[in-house]
Structures are given as structure tokens and as C-alpha cells.
Amino acid sequence: MAKGLFWTDMMVTCPHCKSAGTVHFDREKNIALFQCNSCYAKQETVSCGIDNVQVNAQCTLTGRYFRNTIPKHKVHGQKVKVKCPYCGELIAGDVVKDMDEQMIIFQDVRNAEDPYFHYPLYFQARYRGKVIWALNREHLQYLITYLSSDIRTVSKALQYQFSKLPTFMKTAKNRDGIVKLLMQLQEK
């Protein structure tokens, strides 16, 4: 499993004031923390420690992926029904067994949202009908550097993550436009 170098902090849009906020995953406490940089709103997830487990699911109605934390005593197998945070429908999800798997990985970000609070990522825009996003300024800069270089080499730690980039982002005809869009996002 590849662990991301950019996962320390994710910049998201604050649901209260629409400014930039930060979601930070504290590995020691096994919780995620949100704090707005403008209105100072705060939120904390439930710990996924000894008494809780995480469940990954995809809503059959909305098609959106989500992750819920539930008490361990409610789990009696590999699958458990959880409520979709988007529509309220009960959905069968997969229980994450291994604590290392409970740490987020690159593919967990779906629909340009953080996987804990489901807040929209701050650095996102549309390019030809597709959403382009970056987790934070460091990730944004790395995408710009990677996509704008003639020879795209990636360190071993990031190989898995960049192999998962959508094909349209890596296609020669789109790269210049996407890099221009990413550079505009840097000005936010």
C-alpha cells in the first residue's frame, strides 16, 4: 500500500465561511481535525482506535464514496450497513480490518472532498467537464512540475499515486491547459 507524502494536511473549503481550512490527520491519536484559517471553526472525528472501526462504502443511489467510523461492537463480519452521509440510505460497506489501512491513501479522495468530513478540497477546478484537484499547496506544486516536465519521472514513493492520475491529465493534448489551470489555483 502506498502512503502519500502529501497527506499531512489537506486544504478544504470551510462550510461556514467558504474560506480555506485545513484537515489534519493525527496518526498518534488516530483522529482527523478540521480548522478554518479565517473563522476558526473546528471539528474533530471520532477516533478509530481500539473501540471503533472504519467502513468504506459507495452509495448505490448517489454513486459517491464515503467512509464512516462505527463502534466495533456493531461489526459482525466483513460487511456492515452504514448510513450514506449524502442521502441517508443504508448501504453495505466493507469493514477496514488493518489499522494501517485505516490511514488514508491517495485513492480515498473521491469527488474532490476530504475523506473525513467530506468538505470540498480548496484547490479544485473543472477542465473540459472533469474535476482537477490538489490536496494542498505542496501537492499542487508537484502536479504542476510533474505535468509540465518533458520527462515525467516520479520517485518510488509517488509512483503508485501518479499511476492513478486520470489518463486525460497525462494526455499530451491536455497537459498545457491543465498546468495553466493548476497555476491559476496557486493564486488562491
C-alpha positions as CSV (number, residue, x, y, z in Angstrom):
1,M,0.0,0.0,0.0
2,A,1.3,3.4,-0.9
3,K,1.1,6.1,1.7
4,G,1.0,9.6,0.4
5,L,3.6,12.3,1.0
6,F,1.0,15.0,0.7
7,W,-1.5,13.6,3.3
8,T,-0.2,15.5,6.3
9,D,-2.7,18.4,5.7
10,M,-5.5,18.8,3.2
11,M,-6.8,22.3,2.4
12,V,-10.6,22.3,2.2
13,T,-13.3,24.9,1.8
14,C,-14.8,25.8,5.2
15,P,-18.5,25.0,5.3
16,H,-19.2,28.1,7.5
17,C,-17.3,30.9,5.7
18,K,-16.2,29.4,2.4
19,S,-12.5,30.3,3.1
20,A,-9.6,27.9,3.2
21,G,-9.4,25.5,6.1
22,T,-7.2,22.6,7.0
23,V,-7.9,18.9,7.7
24,H,-5.0,17.3,9.6
25,F,-4.8,13.6,10.3
26,D,-3.2,13.0,13.7
27,R,-1.6,9.5,13.4
28,E,-0.9,9.2,17.1
29,K,-4.5,9.8,18.2
30,N,-5.9,8.3,15.0
31,I,-8.3,11.3,14.5
32,A,-8.8,13.9,11.9
33,L,-9.0,17.6,12.9
34,F,-10.6,20.4,10.9
35,Q,-9.8,24.1,11.5
36,C,-10.7,27.1,9.4
37,N,-8.0,29.7,8.9
38,S,-10.5,32.6,8.8
39,C,-13.4,32.0,11.1
40,Y,-11.6,29.5,13.3
41,A,-14.3,26.9,13.2
42,K,-13.1,23.5,14.4
43,Q,-14.3,19.9,14.2
44,E,-12.8,16.5,15.2
45,T,-13.6,13.0,14.0
46,V,-14.2,10.1,16.3
47,S,-11.1,8.1,17.0
48,C,-10.7,4.9,15.1
49,G,-8.7,3.3,17.8
50,I,-9.4,0.2,19.9
51,D,-13.2,0.7,20.2
52,N,-14.0,1.8,16.6
53,V,-13.5,0.7,13.1
54,Q,-13.8,2.4,9.7
55,V,-16.2,1.3,7.0
56,N,-15.6,2.2,3.3
57,A,-18.7,2.2,1.0
58,Q,-20.1,3.6,-2.2
59,C,-23.7,4.8,-2.2
60,T,-25.9,2.9,-4.7
61,L,-28.1,6.0,-5.1
62,T,-25.6,8.8,-5.4
63,G,-22.6,6.8,-6.6
64,R,-20.4,8.7,-4.1
65,Y,-17.8,7.0,-2.0
66,F,-17.6,7.7,1.7
67,R,-16.0,6.4,4.9
68,N,-17.8,6.1,8.3
69,T,-16.5,5.3,11.7
70,I,-18.6,3.0,13.8
71,P,-18.3,1.2,17.2
72,K,-16.5,-2.1,16.9
73,H,-19.3,-3.9,18.8
74,K,-21.7,-3.3,15.9
75,V,-19.5,-5.2,13.5
76,H,-20.2,-8.9,13.0
77,G,-18.4,-9.8,9.8
78,Q,-16.6,-8.3,6.7
79,K,-19.6,-6.1,5.7
80,V,-21.9,-3.8,7.7
81,K,-24.7,-1.4,6.8
82,V,-23.9,2.3,7.3
83,K,-25.9,5.4,6.6
84,C,-24.8,7.4,3.5
85,P,-23.9,10.9,4.6
86,Y,-25.2,12.4,1.3
87,C,-28.7,10.8,1.1
88,G,-29.3,8.9,4.3
89,E,-29.7,5.5,2.5
90,L,-28.4,2.4,4.4
91,I,-25.5,0.9,2.3
92,A,-23.5,-2.2,2.8
93,G,-19.8,-1.2,3.3
94,D,-16.5,-3.0,3.8
95,V,-15.0,-3.1,7.3
96,V,-11.4,-1.9,7.3
97,K,-9.6,-4.5,9.5
98,D,-5.9,-3.4,9.4
99,M,-5.1,-0.2,11.3
100,D,-2.6,0.7,8.6
101,E,-5.4,0.6,6.1
102,Q,-7.4,3.0,8.2
103,M,-4.8,5.6,7.4
104,I,-6.0,7.4,4.3
105,I,-4.3,6.7,1.0
106,F,-4.3,8.7,-2.2
107,Q,-7.3,6.9,-3.8
108,D,-9.5,7.6,-0.8
109,V,-10.1,11.2,-2.1
110,R,-13.2,10.9,-4.2
111,N,-15.3,13.7,-5.7
112,A,-12.6,16.2,-4.7
113,E,-13.6,16.0,-1.0
114,D,-11.6,15.1,2.1
115,P,-12.4,11.6,3.3
116,Y,-13.2,12.5,6.9
117,F,-15.6,15.5,6.9
118,H,-16.5,15.4,3.1
119,Y,-15.6,19.1,2.8
120,P,-14.7,20.2,-0.8
121,L,-11.0,20.5,-1.4
122,Y,-9.9,24.1,-1.7
123,F,-7.8,23.6,-4.8
124,Q,-10.2,22.3,-7.4
125,A,-11.5,23.4,-10.8
126,R,-13.1,21.9,-13.9
127,Y,-11.2,21.2,-17.1
128,R,-13.3,20.1,-20.0
129,G,-16.0,18.8,-17.7
130,K,-13.6,16.9,-15.4
131,V,-12.6,17.9,-11.9
132,I,-8.9,18.7,-11.3
133,W,-7.9,18.9,-7.7
134,A,-4.9,19.1,-5.4
135,L,-4.7,18.3,-1.7
136,N,-2.6,21.2,-0.6
137,R,-0.1,23.7,-2.0
138,E,2.8,21.2,-1.9
139,H,0.7,18.7,-3.9
140,L,-0.4,21.4,-6.3
141,Q,3.2,22.4,-7.0
142,Y,4.2,18.8,-7.5
143,L,1.4,18.3,-10.1
144,I,2.5,21.4,-12.0
145,T,6.1,20.3,-12.0
146,Y,5.2,16.7,-13.0
147,L,2.8,17.6,-15.8
148,S,4.9,20.4,-17.2
149,S,8.1,18.5,-17.5
150,D,9.1,16.9,-20.8
151,I,10.4,13.7,-19.0
152,R,8.0,12.8,-16.2
153,T,9.9,10.9,-13.6
154,V,8.5,10.1,-10.2
155,S,10.1,8.9,-7.0
156,K,9.3,5.4,-5.9
157,A,7.2,6.7,-3.1
158,L,4.9,8.5,-5.5
159,Q,4.9,6.0,-8.4
160,Y,1.7,4.4,-7.3
161,Q,-0.1,7.7,-6.8
162,F,0.9,9.1,-10.2
163,S,0.0,5.9,-11.9
164,K,-3.5,6.5,-10.6
165,L,-3.7,10.0,-12.2
166,P,-6.6,10.1,-14.8
167,T,-5.4,9.4,-18.3
168,F,-6.9,12.7,-19.5
169,M,-4.4,14.6,-17.2
170,K,-1.4,12.7,-18.7
171,T,-2.5,13.1,-22.3
172,A,-0.3,15.4,-24.3
173,K,-3.1,17.5,-25.7
174,N,-4.5,18.3,-22.2
175,R,-1.3,18.9,-20.2
176,D,-0.7,22.5,-21.1
177,G,-4.3,23.5,-20.3
178,I,-4.3,21.6,-17.1
179,V,-1.0,23.1,-16.0
180,K,-2.3,26.6,-16.8
181,L,-5.4,25.8,-14.6
182,L,-3.3,24.5,-11.8
183,M,-1.2,27.6,-11.9
184,Q,-4.4,29.7,-11.5
185,L,-5.3,27.7,-8.5
186,Q,-1.9,28.6,-6.9
187,E,-3.1,32.2,-6.8
188,K,-5.9,31.4,-4.4
